[in-house]
Amino acid sequence: MERKLISRLVACAVLGLASVSVAYAATGHEHSSSTSVQIRPDVTYTLRTDIADGKLVFIGETGAIKGKVNPQLVVAEGAVVQINLVNGDGATHDISVPDFSAKSNQLNAKGSSTSIVFKANKKGDFQYICTLPGHVQAGMIGKITVGGGSVAKQAPKGVDISASPFDVGQPVGKRGPQKMTVNLETTEVLGQLADGSTYKYWTFNNKVPGPFIRTRVGDTVTVNMANAKDSHMIHSVDFHAVTGPGGGAAVTQAAPGSKKSFTFKALNPGLYVYHCATPMVAQHISNGMYGMILVEPEGGLPKVDREFYVMQGELYTAQRHGTQGENEFSLDKLLAEQPEHLMFNGNHDALTKTHRMEAKVGETVRIFFGVGGPNATSSFHVIGEIFDRVYSMGDLTSAPLQNVQTTTVAPGGATMVEFKVEAPGRLILVDHALSRMEKGLVGFLHVDGPENADVFRAHSKPDGDSGH
Ligand SMILES: [Cu+2]
């Protein structure tokens, strides 16, 4: 079983650096009763081949091993480990960890890359090598330590800026139009980006995305926006649900320590994005200044069992994805539209570790999904499910699309999706432009409950007439 798993992992991994390695972890992290899909390795290292002082070597490419020659790789016992190899010298190389039967294809061209993935299922010190004749003797050998506790975890320094997917407000139900007030504070805070790395986020109410605002068509809404005293920038807010100058941005440009407000009437039902609209707007949005406002139609939305609030965003950092410590904004990468990070709800762990999204078998799930962006269009998809209904482009008054696999959501756009969960397991929220998963864009929805063999069942032995 284990061997099969590994060979499948390796077969999958040799497709290249950008391939997504899917480990069907038989033990499952969360559920004994259901099949869990491990879609990301637990730890990733990137090595580059090079020639140093007449010797052939591996050099660490990112993170704590950056620049180190034949760096020691330390991983936890049981971890799924990915090692990427980039050809830095143009000679033919590969990478192998013989003790785990992991071996890559050969790289020939300078700049080409490959990877291996394996499960580090035994403790001890092992070797990673290049298997080409003479290359180990020439210096291409390093140590991988499994189960060593010698790597000190960097203590998190940033605050948790990830917005809860559960904060979706109260459904309006049958009520009539009313007056309401929305209070926003714009802030600049050092937030946790991933394990061991931080970023200076700009936010509404210290969360990314900002608060989910729930209104009804015909409501009269007063928006009070305060820019925190310790901000460095002017901030503002543009609601796509507002009919008026700049969606409110024309009258909310607030210097640090000042307040602005305006009142609008919600004329059009729908699911709308809001964002900061202060130059450079793309930078303010990227840094985390976006959220959503729902304008429910008369009579409210149909009742469902679970509602979630999820938004996709991008970060453009000078440091490459995976770099420890504080990551800083890069104007060049923003203008080139080349994000180093993509996230659901603000950071890499928001919907995989920090907030546990759950549903029970038989329940109906609704996701309010929006793209803050500022640039990437999302191909929103849930692995292991089919959207029963898609309210495309946030249009809540037309009949929804039905039975949809993947739906396009524009930057500054939104979509409401609904589906019934029929079988237990871990569903995976992605943008099906799956290179982005490698930059942090993934979320989980855990479905608990009894197996539903009618809908899905695994076979312990290959079925006689099913072929492969
Ligand atoms: Cu701003």
Residues whose N, C-alpha, C, O or C-beta is under 5 A from the ligand:
A	BS01	CU	I234 H235 S236 C276 T278 H284 M289
